[in-house]
Amino acid sequence: MTDTASIKTIIVDLDRTLLHTDKTISAHTVKVLEKCKKSGINIMVATARPLRTTKPYCDMIDFDAMVVSNGARVVHGNQQTDYGIGKNSAERLLNTLKHCPELRITLETGDCAYSNHPIEEYETILSDNLTDIADKEGVLKILVHLDSEENLHFVREALTEDLYYTIAHGYLMQIMSTSAAKWKGIQAMLDICNCTPDETAYFGDDQDDIEPIKMCGLGIAVSNGIPEAKAAADYITESNDEDGVAEFIEQRILKDSMNPNPPNSKNVPIRNCGRTR
């Protein structure tokens, strides 16, 4: 475990970690991240969100680099590198999934999202021919809403060797190329910015965050995270709705340059899990 004083880069997951449940970022969190930037600490993002829904937060925080779509796209300034699903694999999978018409499927092309059924929580374009869209626009990621173990088994059996999946929020199957993973994207992002994992702190909450939590010099889970993420972490901070990321940074990483008990902020009981690397 890296000493907090050695941290030069902070990487944050967004949903259920940096963002409140209502998808907002508190003014306090923005202020703490701005102080990190002024102190010379890089601030980066690693999220399952596509770039288009991450951009609004870039107006609030000057991120040095981003991993979006679970590692299928790495963004640094105007530079973008994609690790999408091959067209043949996407077509083969989508043609197989047609045999289960009740499945709610979303294609993330990077610039747009298309779905075969209305999905309230996403702004998608309805289409009855996802295969054609995959051929024309390419696919960064395929999302399948799971409502039964049978559907999970059906989709899993349809995956080719160049594809893998993770489950987010307990119901959302995220299918990606094996060349695209959150940790692989983070490695590429760190290399671009001449940063090292050992000098990096990572904050997360879900399955995709477990490997980065383990591999970075300092791994922190928010208290609302899944048990596996918390078990992998060096520390557990308070929940996303309690600004756990900002509180940990303030009290541990910036403790020498900031007042550890700022006005209107509570002293958070950050728990050390004592993980052995």
C-alpha positions in Angstrom: 0.0 0.0 0.0 1.4 3.4 -1.1 1.7 6.1 1.5 -0.9 8.8 0.9 1.8 11.5 0.8 3.2 9.8 -2.3 0.0 10.1 -4.4 0.5 12.1 -7.6 -2.6 10.9 -9.5 -6.2 10.4 -8.4 -8.6 8.3 -10.5 -12.3 8.3 -9.7 -15.3 6.2 -10.9 -18.3 8.4 -11.4 -21.7 6.7 -10.7 -22.2 5.7 -7.1 -18.7 6.9 -6.3 -17.9 10.6 -7.1 -21.5 11.4 -8.1 -24.4 11.6 -5.7 -27.3 9.2 -6.3 -29.1 12.0 -8.1 -26.1 12.3 -10.4 -24.8 15.6 -9.1 -21.4 16.6 -7.8 -21.3 18.7 -4.6 -19.6 22.1 -4.6 -17.4 20.8 -1.8 -16.2 17.9 -3.9 -15.4 20.3 -6.8 -13.5 22.5 -4.5 -11.4 19.7 -3.1 -10.6 18.4 -6.6 -9.6 21.9 -7.7 -7.2 22.1 -4.7 -5.7 18.8 -5.9 -5.0 20.3 -9.3 -3.4 23.3 -7.8 -1.2 21.0 -5.7 0.0 19.3 -8.9 -2.1 16.1 -8.5 -3.6 14.7 -11.7 -7.3 14.1 -11.6 -8.6 11.4 -13.9 -11.9 9.5 -14.5 -12.6 5.8 -15.2 -16.2 5.2 -15.8 -18.7 2.9 -17.6 -20.4 6.0 -18.9 -19.9 6.9 -22.6 -18.1 10.1 -23.4 -21.2 12.0 -24.3 -22.7 11.6 -20.8 -19.4 12.3 -19.1 -18.8 15.6 -20.8 -21.1 17.6 -18.6 -18.9 16.8 -15.6 -15.9 18.0 -17.5 -17.4 21.5 -17.4 -17.1 21.3 -13.6 -13.8 19.6 -13.2 -10.7 19.8 -15.4 -9.9 16.1 -15.8 -6.4 15.4 -17.1 -7.6 12.2 -18.9 -10.6 9.8 -19.0 -11.4 6.2 -19.5 -15.0 5.9 -20.6 -17.3 3.0 -21.7 -15.5 0.6 -19.3 -12.1 1.1 -21.1 -13.4 0.9 -24.7 -12.3 4.5 -25.2 -9.4 6.5 -23.7 -9.5 10.3 -23.9 -6.6 12.7 -23.4 -7.2 16.2 -24.7 -8.3 15.9 -28.3 -6.9 12.4 -28.6 -9.2 9.4 -28.5 -8.3 5.8 -28.7 -11.0 3.2 -29.2 -11.0 -0.5 -28.3 -14.4 -1.5 -29.7 -16.1 -4.8 -30.5 -15.2 -6.2 -33.9 -17.9 -5.9 -36.5 -18.1 -9.7 -37.2 -18.4 -10.4 -33.5 -21.0 -7.8 -32.9 -23.0 -9.0 -35.9 -22.8 -12.6 -34.8 -23.8 -11.8 -31.2 -26.7 -9.6 -32.2 -28.1 -12.1 -34.7 -28.1 -14.7 -31.9 -29.8 -12.4 -29.4 -32.6 -11.9 -31.9 -33.8 -15.3 -30.9 -34.7 -13.9 -27.5 -36.8 -10.9 -28.5 -37.8 -9.9 -25.0 -34.2 -8.9 -24.2 -33.6 -5.2 -23.8 -30.4 -4.5 -25.7 -28.5 -1.2 -26.1 -25.6 -0.5 -28.5 -23.1 2.1 -27.5 -21.4 3.4 -30.6 -19.5 6.0 -28.7 -21.4 8.9 -30.1 -25.0 7.6 -29.8 -26.9 4.8 -28.1 -29.5 2.6 -29.8 -31.9 0.2 -28.2 -34.5 -2.3 -29.4 -36.9 -1.5 -26.6 -37.6 1.8 -24.7 -35.3 2.0 -21.7 -36.5 4.7 -19.3 -33.1 5.3 -17.6 -31.2 5.9 -20.8 -31.7 8.3 -23.7 -31.5 5.9 -26.6 -32.6 5.9 -30.2 -35.1 3.1 -30.9 -34.2 0.7 -33.7 -35.4 -2.6 -34.9 -32.2 -3.3 -36.8 -29.3 -3.1 -34.3 -27.1 -5.3 -36.5 -27.2 -2.8 -39.4 -26.3 0.0 -37.0 -23.3 -2.0 -35.7 -22.1 -2.6 -39.2 -22.4 1.1 -40.2 -21.2 2.8 -37.0 -19.2 0.3 -35.0 -19.8 -0.7 -31.4 -17.9 0.2 -28.2 -20.1 -1.8 -25.9 -23.3 -3.8 -25.9 -25.6 -3.6 -22.8 -28.2 -6.2 -21.9 -30.7 -5.7 -19.2 -31.1 -9.0 -17.3 -34.3 -10.0 -15.7 -33.6 -13.8 -15.2 -30.9 -16.3 -14.7 -32.0 -18.0 -17.9 -31.4 -14.8 -19.9 -27.9 -14.4 -18.4 -27.1 -18.0 -19.4 -28.4 -17.5 -22.9 -26.4 -14.3 -23.5 -23.2 -15.7 -21.9 -23.3 -18.8 -24.1 -23.6 -16.6 -27.2 -20.3 -14.7 -26.4 -17.3 -15.5 -28.6 -13.7 -15.7 -27.3 -12.9 -12.1 -28.1 -15.8 -10.8 -25.9 -16.2 -10.7 -22.1 -18.9 -9.3 -19.8 -19.3 -7.7 -16.4 -22.4 -7.1 -14.3 -23.2 -3.6 -13.0 -25.8 -2.7 -10.4 -26.7 -6.4 -10.2 -28.7 -6.4 -13.5 -26.8 -4.7 -16.3 -24.7 -7.0 -18.5 -21.9 -5.0 -20.1 -20.3 -6.8 -23.1 -17.0 -5.6 -24.5 -14.0 -6.6 -26.5 -11.3 -8.4 -24.5 -9.0 -5.6 -25.6 -11.3 -3.2 -23.6 -11.3 -3.4 -19.8 -11.3 -0.6 -17.2 -7.9 -1.5 -15.9 -6.4 -1.8 -19.4 -7.8 1.6 -20.2 -6.4 3.0 -17.0 -2.9 1.6 -17.8 -3.1 3.3 -21.2 -4.3 6.5 -19.7 -1.5 6.5 -17.1 1.1 5.8 -19.7 -0.1 8.7 -21.9 0.2 11.0 -18.9 3.6 9.6 -17.7 2.0 8.4 -14.4 2.6 5.2 -12.5 0.0 2.9 -10.8 2.1 2.9 -7.6 1.6 6.7 -7.2 -2.1 6.5 -8.0 -5.1 6.4 -5.7 -8.3 4.8 -7.2 -11.8 5.3 -5.9 -14.6 2.9 -6.9 -17.7 0.9 -5.8 -18.5 -1.9 -8.2 -17.3 -5.0 -9.9 -15.3 -3.2 -12.6 -13.5 -1.3 -9.9 -12.1 -4.3 -8.1 -9.0 -4.7 -10.3 -8.1 -1.0 -10.3 -8.6 -0.9 -6.5 -6.1 -3.8 -6.2 -3.6 -2.7 -8.8 -3.2 1.0 -7.9 -0.9 2.1 -5.1 -3.9 3.1 -3.0 -7.3 1.5 -3.4 -10.4 3.1 -1.8 -14.0 1.9 -1.8 -17.0 4.0 -0.9 -19.1 2.5 1.9 -22.1 2.0 -0.5 -19.9 -0.2 -2.7 -20.4 -3.9 -3.2 -18.8 -6.2 -0.6 -16.2 -7.5 -3.1 -15.0 -3.9 -3.8 -14.7 -3.1 -0.1 -12.9 -6.3 0.6 -10.3 -5.4 -2.1 -9.7 -1.9 -0.8 -7.0 -0.5 1.4 -9.5 1.9 2.9 -13.3 2.4 3.0 -14.5 5.9 3.0 -18.0 7.3 3.5 -20.7 6.9 0.8 -21.1 8.8 -2.5 -24.0 10.8 -1.0 -21.7 11.8 1.9 -18.9 13.0 -0.3 -16.7 10.1 0.7 -14.2 10.7 -2.1 -13.7 14.4 -1.2 -13.5 13.6 2.5 -10.8 11.0 2.0 -8.7 13.2 -0.2 -9.1 16.1 2.2 -8.2 14.2 5.3 -5.5 11.8 3.9 -4.0 13.0 0.6 -4.1 16.7 1.1 -3.9 16.7 4.9 -0.6 18.6 5.0 -1.8 21.4 2.8 -5.4 21.7 3.9 -7.3 22.2 7.1 -8.4 18.7 8.1 -11.6 20.1 9.6 -12.9 22.6 7.0 -16.1 24.6 7.8 -19.4 22.7 7.1 -17.5 19.4 6.8 -17.6 16.5 9.3 -14.7 14.3 10.4 -15.3 11.1 8.5 -14.4 7.7 10.1 -12.3 6.3 7.3 -11.6 2.6 7.9 -8.3 1.0 7.0 -8.9 -2.5 5.7 -5.2 -3.5 6.0 -5.1 -5.2 2.6 -2.0 -7.2 2.0 -0.6 -6.8 -1.6 
